[in-house]
Amino acid sequence: MAALPAETRPLLAVLRGERRDPPPVWLMRQAGRYLPEYRALRETKGGFLELAYDSDAAAEITLQPIRRFGFDGAILFSDILIIPHAMGQDLRFEAGEGPRLSPTLVDRTLADLEPVPARLEPIYGTVRRVRAALPAETTFLGFAGSPWTVATYMVAGQGSREQAETRRKAYRDPAGFQAIIDALVDATADYLSKQIEAGVDAVQLFDSWAGSLAPREFERWVIAPTAELVRRLHARHPGVPVIGFPKGAGGKLPAYARETGVDAVGLDETVDPAWAHANLPEGLTVQGNLDPLALVSGGEGLDTAVDAILGAFPGRPHVFNLGHGILLDTPIAHVERLLARVRG
């Protein structure tokens, strides 16, 4: 399918700096386990990783919420830990406990890993399949984890609330940790570039653990590598927007927006939209930031929260989204109510 001009795809237009009313809408983790059709497919196909590496299944999952809800954006069904898996770590998903990577990089180095770049090929196959089937008006989003967040899993082997093990390594061995970050910048730039070549229209960088860092460390491990990634992607693919989502960045968001060069900034649910509008660079696209629990709760509370966000960005390009991923127990009817409210 030939790409249409940007103005025919509302989400892509807004990511490139246009204001659209009503704003385009998509939801983080919109393709996944809250949908009965996803659960049915998973029962026949196996675990999460099996789905992510099955291009036909992953394409079907990516398209499911587009068919059901008509979101303005489709987001690739995959995982941020595909890159360390391709870099040579073993990746598995423990039931009820989340992802595990091994061997960890607490005491080991990247030289101890044997890369398996072929593990990325099914992801590009998924992109090609979705591109061929996506409605013409829908923007296709690729993604990757940001270097800091992916490094926290590579070092510790799993997620944690404070990332203490990774932060200790960064303080004690900054040169060694810099080598991990640099390798992730290289791998992520190539990975996202190939997603773009395969057919995505824009990409998002998920920095899920950005909120755990002190200001100087945030500058070094979040802003600097993100800026280098954005620079490379813009050089290779002019006009392809990059969304940065530094969850938990709080008061460091303005510096992130100014210094990374991202085309849009995602706001988590703890950010006051009015504060963001007043403090982020004028004209920068913002994305967010409904509390996922407001969507679970529904009713007048959902309506009030949606209206507050819609009114917080006068004149600014805005993509309506959640402040984090959609939750498992989200009722389908509440998503439908949200879309009706946003679209008037």
C-alpha positions in Angstrom: 0.0 0.0 0.0 1.5 3.4 -1.0 1.9 5.9 1.9 -0.6 8.7 1.8 0.3 12.4 2.4 0.7 13.1 6.1 -2.4 15.3 6.3 -4.7 12.3 5.6 -3.4 10.6 8.8 -4.4 12.7 11.8 -1.9 11.2 14.2 1.0 11.6 11.9 0.0 15.2 11.2 0.0 16.0 14.9 3.3 14.3 15.5 4.7 16.6 12.8 3.4 19.7 14.6 -0.1 20.3 13.4 -3.0 21.0 15.8 -6.0 18.8 15.1 -9.5 19.1 16.8 -10.5 16.6 18.0 -7.0 15.3 18.8 -6.0 11.9 17.4 -6.1 9.1 20.0 -4.3 5.8 20.6 -3.5 3.9 23.9 -0.3 2.4 25.1 -0.7 -1.4 25.3 -3.9 -1.1 23.2 -2.9 -4.4 21.6 -3.1 -7.0 24.4 -4.6 -8.9 27.1 -7.6 -6.8 28.0 -9.1 -7.8 24.6 -10.9 -11.1 24.4 -9.7 -11.7 20.8 -6.1 -11.4 22.1 -6.7 -13.9 24.9 -8.3 -16.3 22.5 -5.3 -16.1 20.1 -2.8 -16.5 23.0 -4.5 -19.7 24.1 -3.8 -21.2 20.7 -0.3 -19.9 20.1 1.4 -20.1 23.5 3.2 -17.5 25.6 4.0 -13.9 25.0 7.4 -14.4 23.5 6.0 -17.0 21.1 3.5 -14.5 19.9 6.0 -11.7 19.5 8.2 -13.9 17.3 5.3 -15.2 15.2 5.0 -12.5 12.5 1.5 -13.5 11.5 0.2 -13.6 15.1 1.9 -10.4 16.1 0.5 -8.6 13.0 -3.0 -9.9 13.9 -2.6 -8.7 17.5 -1.4 -5.2 16.3 -4.5 -4.9 14.1 -7.1 -6.2 16.6 -7.7 -2.9 18.4 -7.8 -1.0 15.1 -10.6 -3.2 13.9 -12.5 -3.0 17.1 -12.0 0.7 18.0 -10.7 2.6 15.0 -7.8 4.2 16.9 -5.8 6.7 14.9 -2.6 4.8 15.6 -1.6 1.2 15.5 1.4 0.3 17.7 3.6 -2.7 16.9 3.0 -5.7 19.1 6.5 -6.6 20.5 8.6 -6.0 23.6 11.4 -3.6 24.6 13.6 -6.6 25.6 13.8 -8.0 22.1 17.0 -6.0 21.7 19.0 -7.5 24.6 17.7 -10.9 23.4 19.3 -10.2 20.0 22.4 -8.9 21.8 22.9 -12.4 23.3 21.0 -12.5 26.6 18.5 -15.3 27.3 14.9 -13.9 27.6 12.0 -15.6 29.2 8.7 -14.5 30.7 7.8 -16.0 34.1 4.1 -16.3 34.8 3.0 -13.6 37.2 6.6 -12.3 37.6 7.5 -10.6 34.3 10.5 -10.8 32.1 13.9 -12.3 33.1 17.2 -11.8 31.3 20.4 -13.9 31.8 23.3 -13.7 32.2 23.0 -10.4 34.0 25.6 -7.7 33.5 26.3 -7.0 37.1 29.7 -8.6 36.9 29.8 -9.6 33.3 30.5 -7.5 30.1 28.9 -7.3 26.7 31.9 -9.3 25.4 30.6 -12.3 27.3 27.4 -12.3 25.1 27.1 -13.9 21.7 24.8 -11.8 19.6 21.9 -13.4 17.6 20.8 -10.6 15.3 18.4 -13.0 13.4 16.1 -12.7 16.4 15.0 -9.3 15.1 13.9 -10.5 11.7 10.4 -11.6 12.7 9.8 -8.1 14.1 10.4 -6.6 10.7 8.2 -9.3 9.2 5.4 -8.2 11.5 5.8 -4.6 10.4 5.6 -5.5 6.7 2.4 -7.5 7.3 0.7 -4.8 9.3 1.7 -2.1 6.8 0.0 -4.1 4.1 -3.2 -4.5 6.0 -3.5 -1.2 7.9 -6.3 1.3 7.0 -5.1 4.2 5.0 -5.9 6.8 7.6 -4.1 4.9 10.5 -0.6 5.9 11.5 1.7 3.0 12.2 4.0 3.3 15.3 7.1 1.3 15.9 8.9 1.4 19.2 11.9 0.4 21.3 13.0 0.8 24.9 15.3 3.7 25.6 18.9 2.8 26.5 18.6 3.5 30.2 15.5 1.5 30.7 16.8 -1.5 28.7 20.1 -1.3 30.5 18.4 -1.7 33.9 17.0 -5.0 32.8 20.3 -6.1 31.2 22.2 -5.4 34.4 19.7 -6.7 37.0 18.1 -9.4 34.9 14.6 -8.1 35.8 12.6 -5.0 36.5 12.6 -3.3 39.9 11.0 -0.2 41.3 14.2 1.7 42.2 16.7 0.1 39.8 19.2 0.1 42.7 21.5 -2.5 41.2 21.9 -0.7 37.9 22.3 2.7 39.6 25.0 1.3 41.8 26.8 -0.1 38.7 26.5 3.3 36.9 28.1 5.0 40.0 30.8 2.5 40.6 31.8 1.7 37.0 30.7 4.6 34.8 33.0 3.6 32.0 31.6 0.0 31.9 28.1 1.2 32.1 28.7 3.8 29.4 29.8 0.9 27.2 26.4 -0.8 27.7 24.6 2.4 26.9 26.6 3.1 23.8 26.0 -0.5 22.5 22.3 0.0 23.1 22.3 3.3 21.2 23.9 1.6 18.3 21.5 -1.4 18.4 18.4 0.7 18.9 19.2 3.1 16.1 19.6 0.2 13.7 16.5 -1.6 15.0 14.2 1.4 14.7 15.7 2.4 11.4 14.8 -1.1 10.0 11.3 -0.8 11.5 10.9 2.5 9.5 12.3 0.9 6.4 9.8 -2.0 6.8 6.8 0.4 7.1 6.3 2.3 10.3 5.4 6.0 10.1 6.8 7.1 13.5 8.5 5.6 16.5 8.3 5.8 20.3 11.1 5.5 22.8 9.8 4.0 26.1 11.9 5.1 29.1 9.8 3.4 31.7 12.3 3.8 34.5 13.6 7.3 33.8 12.1 8.6 37.1 14.6 6.8 39.3 17.6 9.0 38.4 19.1 12.0 40.1 19.4 15.1 37.9 23.1 14.6 36.8 22.5 10.9 36.2 19.3 11.7 34.3 21.3 14.0 32.1 23.9 11.4 31.4 21.9 8.2 31.1 18.6 9.5 29.7 19.0 12.8 27.9 22.4 12.2 26.3 21.7 8.7 24.7 18.2 9.7 23.7 19.5 12.8 22.0 22.1 10.7 20.1 19.4 8.2 19.1 17.1 11.0 17.8 19.9 12.6 15.9 20.7 9.4 14.1 17.1 8.6 13.3 16.4 12.1 12.0 19.6 11.9 9.9 18.6 8.6 8.4 14.9 9.2 8.1 14.0 12.9 7.8 10.4 13.6 8.5 9.8 10.5 10.6 8.7 11.7 14.1 10.2 10.3 17.3 8.1 10.3 20.5 9.9 10.3 23.8 8.2 8.9 26.8 10.4 9.4 30.0 8.0 8.0 32.6 8.5 9.6 36.0 10.7 12.5 34.7 8.5 15.1 36.4 10.3 18.4 36.7 13.1 17.2 34.3 10.6 17.0 31.4 11.4 20.5 30.0 15.1 19.7 29.9 14.4 16.4 28.2 12.1 18.1 25.6 14.7 20.8 24.9 17.8 18.7 24.8 16.8 15.4 23.2 15.3 16.8 20.0 12.2 14.5 20.2 9.2 15.5 18.1 6.7 14.8 20.8 6.8 14.1 24.5 4.6 11.6 26.3 3.3 12.6 29.7 2.7 10.0 32.4 -0.4 10.3 34.6 1.4 12.1 37.4 2.1 15.2 35.3 -0.2 18.2 35.6 -1.2 18.9 31.9 -1.5 22.6 32.6 2.0 22.6 34.0 3.3 20.7 31.0 1.6 23.2 28.6 3.2 26.1 30.4 6.7 24.7 30.7 7.4 22.6 27.7 8.7 24.3 24.5 6.0 26.2 22.6 4.5 24.2 19.8 6.0 20.9 20.8 3.5 18.0 20.5 2.5 16.4 23.7 0.9 13.0 24.2 -1.2 11.8 27.1 -2.0 11.5 29.9 -5.2 9.9 31.3 -4.7 7.8 34.4 -5.2 4.2 33.3 -7.2 3.6 36.5 -9.7 6.4 35.5 -10.3 4.3 32.3 -10.8 1.2 34.4 -13.3 3.1 36.7 -15.3 4.7 34.0 -18.4 6.8 34.6 -18.4 10.5 35.4 -14.9 10.3 36.8 -13.6 9.2 33.4 -15.6 11.9 31.6 -14.2 14.6 34.0 -10.6 13.4 33.6 -10.9 13.3 29.8 -12.4 16.8 29.6 -9.6 18.2 31.8 -6.9 16.8 29.5 -8.7 18.0 26.4 -8.9 21.5 27.8 -5.3 21.7 29.0 -3.5 22.3 25.7 -5.1 25.2 23.9 -3.5 25.7 20.5 -0.8 23.0 21.2 -0.6 19.8 19.1 -1.9 17.0 21.3 -2.2 13.3 21.0 -4.7 11.8 23.4 -3.4 8.8 25.2 -3.0 7.2 28.6 -0.3 8.1 31.1 0.9 4.5 31.0 -0.3 1.2 29.5 -3.9 0.1 29.5 -4.7 -2.3 32.4 -5.8 -5.9 32.2 -9.2 -5.3 33.9 -10.2 -2.4 31.6 -13.8 -2.8 30.4 -14.3 -2.6 26.6 -17.2 -0.3 27.2 -15.0 2.2 29.0 -12.6 2.4 26.0 -15.6 3.0 23.8 -16.9 5.7 26.1 -13.4 7.3 26.1 -13.3 7.4 22.3 -16.8 8.9 22.1 -15.8 11.6 24.6 -12.6 12.5 22.9 -14.1 12.6 19.4 -17.2 14.4 20.5 
